[in-house]
Amino acid sequence: MESNKASIDFQVNRIKKEIFSNFDLYSSVSPSAYDTAWLAMIPDAYEHELPMFKSCLDWILDNQKDLGFWGESDENGNPTLDCLPSTLACMVAFKKWNIGSTNIDKGLAFIDAYVEKLLTKYCEGFPRWFTIVFPAMLDLAMANGLDIVFPERLQGLVINLFSSRKQIIEEPIHKCQHHPLLLYLETLPMSYDVDNQDIVKHLSEDGSLFHSPSATAQAYMLTKNKYCLAYLKSVVQTCPNGVPSIYPVDEELLKLSMVNHIERLGLAEYFNEEIEEILSQIHRNLVVEETWEMPAKLIPSLIYKEALAFRLLRTRGYHASSRRFCWFLQDKDIVMHIERSCRDFLSTMYSVYRATDIIFSGEDELEKARSFSRKMLERAISLGSGLDNVFVFPNCQRMIGHELSLPWSARLDHLDHRMWIEANQTSPLWTGKASFYRLLCPNNHKLMQLAMDNYKFQQLIYMKELDQIIRWSKEWGLFNIGFGREKSTYCYFSIAASFSLPYNSDLRKIIAKSAIVITVADDFYDMEGSLDELRSLTQAVQRWDGTSLTSAGKTIFDALHELVRDTAAKHLSQKGSDITKYLKKCWGEIFDSWMKEAEWSKSRATPSKDEYLQKGMISIAAHILVLTASSFLNSSLPNEKLWNDQYHTLTNLLMVTTRLLNDIQSYQKEEEDGKMNVVLLYLKENPEADVKDSIAHIRDFLEAKKKELLEHVFRNGLNDLPASFKHLHLSCFKVFQMFFHAKNRFDSNTEMLHDISKAIYVPIEVQKPQPLKILPLQPQPKKETLRVTARLIPHETSGVIACPNTHYTQHGSKSFMLKVHARIVSKSSMGKMFVSRGPSLSFI
């Protein structure tokens, strides 16, 4: 086990040096084949027969994938939709300079083999960028003599695609149109009325057209603007190994994504200083931007980024304003647009939903954002996966489904980390203007390896400690006491999976043992002991002397006595102070509350709801777990303040919320057993109400107290408690929420077994990508395909489309009228092409 720890330490130190000490912004983003191809098309200013940026041409020569495409692949190594325009653009660049014939043949073969699979996958609705770019690239490819082949059954789909493009180009500018058409300058037909002055007017300060290398490349070829040229040269100089889809890259977004990735991999404990440095800088930037105003139009990537920043900053105690990502809810047109196109906003709504996991009292705007984003995610998932306006992350439907089915507050960190590791063997694909690009969190493969090794190391520790816990439970007679619930494994699992490993082994075992004693003793008071036996045990705990006890009462007291002795001895050894009196007092209070509840139950007495809660929030015994654990933390909190009779507000909130969670899920069983429960007491005090009314009332009260608890955990300045103390309370709350969120999982003998196995025993399941393979040429049935050809006719005027099978395009400095025809092509059994006559088909 020592060698495992040494290996992890080595990996951590290496990653700190390689990622954080030498952060290279542009090594974090994958190059865009589409944009690189457009820069490769620019002729030299003096020698027009040569490319201005030969390095871009060399890059696309060297970066064709084995299947013949250019562009990004999905988590399984298969081509994505952006590969179609990217591949066409790269082949056009080769045609322009009369090189790469072999590469062109491979590209055409790829399109022939996979165009149907890629297009039909999204036939229910293509993303806006693809609808604009792909038809234009087909135009350009055909204008350059490339012979593109489509199966005939795609005829209607391709015609609709061209028609949709025409509609987009002709639609009026609207604030919901987050990408202006000039962003796609290189794709616009001559019918789109734009002159050089319009282009120059829209240039950014850096000389770019909306920070798009491809659009700026076309802007330069049309205007010869020196600022465009300076921008393009800067892009190539900064990114010699292929240019990105967006330049300059948003450094804050990259760093936020890296922090989010590291935290969700379960590695934050190793990089706390580095994460804190990044987030403190981002927070300072937000504070400086005090003049922030609501954006004039919908920008999904901005909403995504601000929501991610909000979540990360809030969980670290920083103040952050929700209006920076909730503003869109104030605009009815934008809300309607998102509702109509929910699949296009999958990642944006996912980021908004996760940002609203932590809502404080009175934050109505966040409540609305949570409700709306959840509705959009549910609708998008029901419609099936689409292509997003921000990014496509691996296994997105699985991750979103998990997020919606189980709230963050009811999930244990250890299992969440496992899911993220298994789902993110590849980085997310961000949607650029016309292609995907991958946020390659620097050295992501090393982070993934560290995460897997770290999880395996944790499992080794957990298996060893669980064996020790079970042996202890058996040794002290609790494991086979003969009544009630045997929950040794459940107790240890919940502690281990919720507390991060920096807490020492002694601490985890002490809290697990405490939970076992609580479970057995609670069952003794609930179902096994007579009133005399219960009074004897309660009095023995009060005077801390169990010599007169017998049977189960003595077993429970002896185990408790040993637990307190061992806990106090370890605390004295590690922290230098004796906490015996505090432990005895707190345990005595818990046993007294169990006694009072037993008297109510056996005498059929009915306390008031408030009276019951006063005892019930003690009898749930959550406070003994967090206070004992907190006493072992490296904090400046003195014992007198930690174990104060009044308890801290945060501890009181934990006690009442855990009691309410338990009561909501156990009222039926407790009614059968004649026990009191807050749900039942509400019914007695409100005879006009039914069970649903009672549960709804208790849930509302619980939700309010939960918001208070989260605020005390995450809002700095609300109290002077150490962060570690606050986060232990949060972990304990999440354990109870996990057990009692939708049902009583704690009392089930099988409900938790799957989670326990994945947390402790089952190794990480990493599925290796299964890339597509090029099918060998072999005899196959005849099939008809649609061969797309082009006939270029010089055209002097630009204007609207004149006839149904004709549209206009531009190639170089000349305008052409492009007639598109189709011929039926049959493939013989030997794969040779035979052309037969067929009807002329129009695209537009």
N, C-alpha and C positions, 0 to 999 in steps of 0.2 A: 504493500500500500504506500510505503514511503517513496518508492520509485514512481508511482503514479503522480504523487504530489509534486515530486521534483520535475517530472515531465511537464506538468501543467504550469508550474512556476516558470520554467524555461520558455514555454510558448507565450506566456503572458508578457514576459520581458521582451521577447523578440517582436511581438505585435506592437507593444508600446513604442519601440524604436522605429519600426517600419511604417506604422500608420500614423501615430500621433506626433512623433518627433519630426517626421519628414512627410507631412501631409501634402500630397501632390493632387491638386484639385482635378486636373484633366486626366489623370490616370484613373479617376473614379468613375468616368463616364465612357461608355463604349462609343466608338465612332459610328457615324451614319454613312452607310454606303451610298444612299440616295444623295445626300448633300455633297459628299466627296466626289461623286460622279459629276455633279453640276459644276463644281470648281474645275474638274478635269476637262470640261468642255470649253472653257474660256481660252481663246487664242491669245498668243503672245501679242503685246501691243505693237511690236515692230516686225516680228516674223510670224505672220498670220498662219503659216502652215505648221506651226509648232504650238504645243500647249503652254500656257503661261505658268501653270502649276503642274509640272511633270511629276512631282512627288505624289500628287493626288491620283494621277493616271497609274503610276507604279503601284500605289496602294490597292486600287481595285483589281489590278492584274494579279496581285499576290494574295488577295483575300476572298476569292471565290470559294464557296463551300463545296464539299465533295459532291453534294447532290446537284450542284450547278447553279445555286442561287447566291445572291448577296442579301444581307440583312440579318435580323436577329432570329433566333430559334426559341421555342418554348422550353418548359422544364423537362420535356422528353427529348429535346434535341431536334424537334421537327420544325419546319419553316412556319413562320407566322404570316399573316396577311400582308404585312408591309414588305415582304420579300418580292411581291409581284412588281410594284412600282420601282423598288430599288434595283431589281434585276434588269428591268427595262431601261432604266436610266444608265446603268453601267454598260449595257450593250450598245446604247446610243453613243456613249463616249468613245467606245472602241471603234464604232463605225465612223465617227467623225474624224478620227485620226488614222483610220485604215489599219488597225492592228487588232490582235486578239481574236482571230477567227476561230481558234479552238475554244476559247472562252465563250464566244458568242454561241457556238454550236451547243455547248453544254448548257448555257442559259436557256436556249430555245427548247432543248430537251427537257429541262426542268419545268418550264411553263407548260409544255405539252403534257407532261406526266402528272402535274399537280395543280394546274389551274382550276380544274373542276372541283377537286377536294377543298381547296382553299375558298373558292367563291361560294360554293353551296353551303359551307359551314355557317356563313353569315348572310344567307339569302333573305332572311326575314328583315334585315335592315343593316346596311353598311354604315360604318361611321362616316361622319361628314368629310373628314380629311381624305379618306379613301375615295369617296364619291367624286371629289374634285380632282384628285391627283391621278388615279389609275387611268381613267379615260384619256386624260391629257398625255400620259406616257405612252398609251397605245397609239395615239395620233402621232406623237413624235417618233416612236419606233417605226411605224409604217412609213412615215415621211422619209426615214433614213434607210428604207429598203429592207427592213426586217419582216420576215414572213411569219406572222403569229397565227397559231392554230388553236381553235376552240372546238370542243364537242358541240354538235348541232343542238343538243338539248339545253345548252347554255344561252341559246339565241335570245330568248325572252329576257333572261336575267341581265345580259349585257346591254340589250336595248334599254331596259329600265334604268340601268346604271348611267348610261349616257343621258337619258332623259332627266334623271334626278340631278345630274351635274348641271344641265341647262337651267333647271329650276333654281338651283342654288345661286348660280351666277346672276340670274335675273331678279332674284328676290331683293326687296329693299333692305337697306342697312338697318339693323335692329340691335338694341342693347343686349339681347340674349345671344347675339352672334359674337361669341368670345374671340374668334379668330377672324380678323378682317380679310377680305378677299385679296388685298395686296400682299398678304403674307404668302399667297400662292402665286405670285406674279409670274413665275416661270411656267405655270400651267394654264394661264388665262388665254382664251382664244381672242382673235382680232375683234370679235363682236363685242368684247368688253371694252368700254370706252375709257381708256387711261392713257394719258400722255406723259412725256418725260417730266414736265413740271409737277404733275401729281406725284410722280415717284419721288422726285427730289424733296418735295414738301413733306413727305412722310418718313424721310430718313431720320434715324435716331442720331444722337450726338456722336456716337462712335462710327457713324457712316453706314450703319446696317439698316436693312429694311426689316423691322420687327425682330432683330437679332437672329434672323434666319440666313445661314450661309447660302442656301440654294436660291432663295428669293433675291438676296443681295447680288449673287452671281449674275442673275438675269438683269437686275437693275443696272449693274455695271455694263453688261454687254449692250444695253439699250441706250444708256446715257453717257457712258465713259466718265462718270463722276469720279473725281479723284478721292473723295472721302470713302466711296464704296470700295475703291481699289485698296486704300489703306486698311480698311476693315478686313478685306479678304486676305491681304498679306499677313495681317496680324493673326488671323485664324490659322493659316497654314504654318506660320512660325511657331505659334503656341502649341499647335496640335499636328506635328509632322506625321503622325501615324494614323491618319484619317481624321476628318473634321467631325465635330459633334452636330447633332440636329439643331441645337441652340447654342449660341455663343454671344456673350459670355455666359457660362453656366452659373446658376444660382448657388453660390457657395453655402449659404445658410441652409438651403433645402438639402444639399448633400450631407452636411454635418448633422442636421436633424435626423435624416434617414439613417445615418450611421449609428447615432445614439439609440434610436428606436430599435434598430436591428440588434445591436449589442444587448440591450435590455431584454428583448424578447427571446434572445438565445440563452438567457440566464447567466450572462457574463458581467453584468454591471458591477458586481462586487469587486472585480479585479481592476476596473477602470473608473472608479468613482471620481478620482481627482481629475482625470481627463474629461469625463462627462460634465463635471461641475464647471470646468473652465469653459467648455463650449457653450453650455446653457447660460452661464452668467454673462458671457459676451452677447449672446442673442437677446437676453433680457435687457442688457444695457442699450442695445440698439433699439429695442421696442420703446424703452423709456424716452430715448432721444426723439423718437418719431411721435411727439405729442400732438402734432398737427395732422394726424392720420384722418383721412376723409373716406367716406364710402366710395368704393370704385364706381365708375360710371357705367360699367358693363360687367357681365358675368365672366369671371375668370376662374374656371374650376381648379387649376393648379394652385392658384393663390389661396383659395379657400382650403384646399387640401393641406397646404403648407402651414397656414395659420392655425388650423385645427390641430395639426400634429404638434406645433410649437406650444399651443395652449396646454395640451395634455402633458407633454414632457415637463413644461415649466411648473404646472400645478402640482404634479406628483413630487416635485423637488421643493415645494414650499414657496415658489415665486408667485408674485401677483401677476396675473395676465388677464387681459380684457377679452371677453367672449365676443364682443361686437365685431372683432376683426374677422371672424369667420361666420358669424350668425347674421350679418347684415342682409344677406340675400333674402331672408324670410320677410323682410319689410317691403319687398317688391313683388306684387302679384303676378306681373308678367314673367318674371324670372322663375317664380315658384311654379307657374303653369308650364313653363318650358321644361323645367326639370321633371315634372310629373309626366309630361308627354315623352320625354327621352331619358327615362330613369336608368336604362342600361348604360347610357353614355356617361353617367355620373356615379358609377359604382364605387370607385375608389374614393371620390370626393365625399360621398355620403358615408362610406365606411370610416373615413377619418373623422368626420363630424360626429358620427355615432360613438366612436371610441373616446372622443374628447369629452363627451357628456357622461362618461362613466362616473365622474366625480362632480356632483352637483351640491352646492351649499344651499342653505335655507334662503328663500326669496329670489333665487335665480330663475325667474320665469322664462327668460329668453333661452336659457339652456334646456329647459324642459320642452319648449316648443321645438328646438332644434333636434332633440333626441326623438321626439315623437315623429317628426317629419322624416328624419333620416332613416328611422326604423321602417316606416311605411314604404319609403322608396327602395330600401334594400330588399324587403320582403317581396315587393312587386317585381323588382329586377330579377331576383332569384327565381320567382315563379315563371317568368318569361324565358328563362334560359340565359346563358352567358352571351353578352354582347362585347363589343370592343369599346373600351373606356376612353374618356376624354383626358384622363390624367395618366394612369398607368394600369398595367395588367400584372397582378402579382400571382405567383404560383399557387395553385390549388385555391383560387379565390372563393369559389362557391363553398368549399369545405370550411374555410376560415370564417367566412361571413355567416354561414349557417351555425357554426359553433358559437360565434359571438351573439347571435340572436337567440339561440336556444338556452344559453346559460349566461347570466350577467357576470361581468368581471368580478363583482363582489362575492360571487359564489364559486369562484374557481381558485384552485390552489396553484401557486406560481410554478412549482416544480413540473406539474403536468402541462401547464401552458407552455413552458419552455420546451418540453419534449415535442409538442405539436408543432411549434414554430421551426424547430430543428428539422423535423421530418418533412415539413412542407416547403422549406426554403433552401433546397440544395442548389437552386439557381437564384440569382438576384431578380428583383422585380423588373418588368419591362415598362419603361416610361414612354408615353405616347408623345412623340414629337410632332412636327407639322405633317410630315409625310412618311415617317418611319418610326419604328420603336428604337429606343436606346436604353441600354442597361446601366443602372446605377451599380457599378461594380464594387461597392464598399471595398476600399483598398485591401488587397490580400484576403478577399472574402473566403477563399478556400481554407486559409489558415484559421480564420475565425470559426468556420464551420467545424474544422477538425478539433479546435480547442473546445468548442461547445459539446461535441460528441464525447471527447475524452473527459470533460468535466462532468457530464451527466453519468457516464460510466463510473467515474470515481465516486460520485455521490451514491450511486446504487450499491457499490461495494461497502461503503460506510454504513448505509442504511440496513443492508442485510445483516451485517455484523451486530449492529446495535439492536435490531429487532430480536435477534436470537438472545441477546443478553436480557432484554426486557421480558421476554417470555419465560426465560429461566428464573428471573427474579419473581415474576408473578406466581410461578409454580412453587418456588421455594417458600414463599410467604403465604401459601394456601389460597390465594385469590383466584388463580386460574381455574381450579376445579372445586370452587366453594360449594357447589350443589344447588344454586338458585340464581335467578337473574340472568343478566347478559354477560357473556365472556367477550370482552372487546379490547383485549390487549393489543392485538394487531391494528385495529381501527384507531386506537388512541395514539400509538406510535406513528402510524402512517400520517395522521392529520397534523401532528407536530412537525415531523420531518419534512413533509411536502409543503408546509407553509412557512417555515423558518429557513432562511438561507444558511449555507454552511459556515460562514464566519462565526456563527454562534457555536460554542464548543460542544463536544460530545456529551459532557456531563450535564449541560443545560438541557439538551434534548431529552436525555434519559430521565432527568428529574421531573420534567414537565409531563412526560408520558406516564411515569409511575404515579404522579399526582392524579392524572386523568383516570387511571385504572382504579385507584382507591376511591375516587369520587363515584365512578360508575357502580362499583360493587356496594359501597356504603349506601348510595341512593336507592338501589334496588332492595337492600336490607330494610331500609325505612319504609319503602313503598309497599313491599309485598311479603316479606319474610318474618320480620321480628314482631313479637308481641309488644304491647305498650310498655310492659315492665322491662323487657330486654332492651328496648329502644331508650328508655330513661336511664338504664344502667350504663349503656354505652355513651350516651350524651354526657352524663355526669363524670364518667371516667375520662373523657376527653377534656372536660372543663378543669378537672383537678390534675390531669395528666398522670393518671395512675390506673392501670388496667388489671391489677392483680385479682380483683373480685369477678372479672368477666369469665364467661365460658363460651364454648361453641363458636358460632360465626362472629358474635360480638368481639370475642377475644382475638380472633384471626384478623378482623378489620383493624382493631386498635393496635395490635402488634405490628402490622404492616405500616400503619400510619406513624407509629412511634419510630420505627426504623427509618422511614422516609424522612421525617423531620430531623432525626439525628444525623443522617448522612448528608442531607442538604445543608444543615448548619455547619457541619464539619468542613465540607467543601468550600462553603462561603468564607469561613474563617481562614482557611488555607489560601484561597485565591484572592480574597478582598480584605482580609485582616480585621473583620468585625463579626460579632456574634449576632445572628438574627433569630435565634431560637425563640425568644419571647414573642416576636412578631408572628412567626409561623404558628406557634401554639394558639395565640389569640385569634388569628384569622380562621384557623381550622375549627376552633371552638365555636366561633360565630356561625360557621357553615353547618356544623352538626346540630346546633341549637335551632337553626331554621328548618332543618329536616324534621326535627322533633316536633316543632310547632305545626308543620304541615301534616304530620302523621296524626297528631291530636285532632286537627280539623277533620281529617278524613275518617278516622275511626269513630268520632262523635257525631259525624254528619253536620258539623257546624258550618255556617256560611259566613266567612269574613267579607268585608267590603272589598271592592276591586283594588282600592288604594292600599288597604291593609295587606291584601294578598301580595301585591307587587313589592311592597317593602320587604317581605320575607322571601318572595320568589326570586328577586334579583340577587339575593345572597345565596339561596339554595341552588341556583344554577351553577355557582362556584367558578365562574369564569375569572373572577378577580384574583383568586389564589394562584391561578396559572400565570397570569401576566405579571403580577407583583413579584412572585418568586423568580420568574425569568428576568425581570427588570433588575432585581437586586444583584444579578451576576454581570450586568452590562458595565462597560467602561464609561460611566457617566458620573457627573458631579452631584447627582441627586442623593442627599443624605438619607439614611434609613428612616429617620423620624418623619421626613417629608414624604418618602415613598409609602410608608405604612401608616399614614395619617388616618385617624379614626373616621374622618369625614369622607375620605377618598377623594381623589381628583375628579373633576367634572368628566374628564375623558373616561376614567374607570367606571364611574356611575353610568355613563352612556353605554359603555360596553355591557355592564351588568343588566340593564333594562332591555337592551336590544336582543341580547342572547336569550333572555327569558321569553320575550315575545315570540321570537323565531321558534323556540321549542314548543310553546303553548299552541301556536297556530296549527302545527302539524300533529300534535298529540292529544287534542281535546277529546276525540272520540274514544280513545283507549282509556283516558283518565275519567271520562264520564262513566264508562263501564266499570271501572275500579272504584268508583265513588270518591274520586279525588277532585280537588279544586283546580281550576284552570281559568285564566283571564278571559278566554272566549265564553266559557260557561257563566262566569260571574257577570259579564256584560249582559247576557241574556236575562239573568235574574233581575238585574237592575233596570232593564229595558224590556219588559214583557211584550211590548208590541213588535219587537224586532225578531227576526229569524236568524238562523246560523249564518247565512250569507251576509246579512247586515252586520252581525257581530264581527265576522272575519274581516269584512271590508273596513270597519271602524278600526280594528286593531292594526290592520295593515297600514292604514293612513297614519296612525300614531307611530308605528314602527318606522315608516318611511321618513317622517319628520325627525325622529331621533337618529336615524341613520345619517341624514344630512348633517345634523349637528355633530355627530361623531366624526364624519369625514372632514368637516371644517376644522375641528380641533386637531385632527391629524395633519392636515395639509396646509392650513393657513398659518404662516409664521406671524408671531406677534400676539396671537390669541392667548397663548400661555407660555410659560418659560420652561416647559418640559423638554428633555432631550429628544432628538429625532428618533433614536433607537427605542426609547420608551413608547413613543407614539406609534411607531410602526409595529411593535409587538402587539399593541391593542388592535391595530388594523388586522394583523394576521389572525389573531384569535377570533375576531368578528367574522372574517372570511371563512374560517373553519366551521363555525356554527351556521353561517349562511349556506355553506356547501352541504352540510348535513341536513338542514331543514328548509331549504329554499322552496322546493316543490312537493316534497314528501318527507317522511321521517326515514332517512337513509341510515341513520345510526342504529335503529332498532332492527333493521333487516340483516339477516345472516349472509345474504348474497349480493346485496346492492353495491357494495364497495369493492368487491373482489377484483373486478376488471381494473379499476383505477389503482388499486394496491399493486397488482401485478405489473402494470406499466410503470408505476413510480419506483418500484424496488427491484423487481426481478427480470422483466423482459427487456432485452437489449434494444437500443434505438434501431428503428427500422428505416434504413435509407434505401429508397428505391433508385436503382441506377437507371439513367435515361435510356429509353429504347428508341433510338432515332430511326426514321424511315430509311429504307434502302431503295436504291434505284432498281427497278425490276429488270431482269435480263430480257433481251429481245427473244421472244419465243412465240410459237404458233398460238393464235388467239382468234376468237370469233370476229367476224367483220363488225366494224362499228363505224357510224357516220360521224364526221366531225365538221365543224364550221371553220373553213379557212378564211381568215380575214386578210384581205389585200387592199392596197391603196393605189389610187391613181391621182397624181398631183397635177393640178392645172393652175398656172399662174393666175392670180386674182388681184385686181388693182384696188378694189374697194373693200372696205370693211363694213359690216352691217349685220343685220339679223340673218338668220338661216333662211335660205331661199327655197329649198325644197326638202322633202322628208328624208332623203338619203344623202344629203350633202351638208357638210358643215365646214367651217373655216378654221385654219390653223396657221401658225407662223413658224417658219424655219429659217433661222438666220435673220437676214434683213428683208426677206421676201414673204409675202402673204400668199397662201395657197388655198384653193378650194379643194377639200378632200372628199372624194367620192368613195364610199365604202361599199364593197360588194361582198357576197359570200358565195362560196361554192361548196357543194357536197363532196367530201373526200372519203373514199372507201379505202380501208387498209386490207390488203390481201392477207392470207394466212402467213405469209413470209415477211410481212411488215413493210413491203414496198408500197409507195404511194401511187394510186391511180386516180386521176381527176375526172370526174364526170360532171356533166352540165347540171346546173340546178338553178333555182330561182334566185334573183337578186334580192338580198335582204338589207334593210336599212337599220342603222343604229339610232338615228335621230330623225 
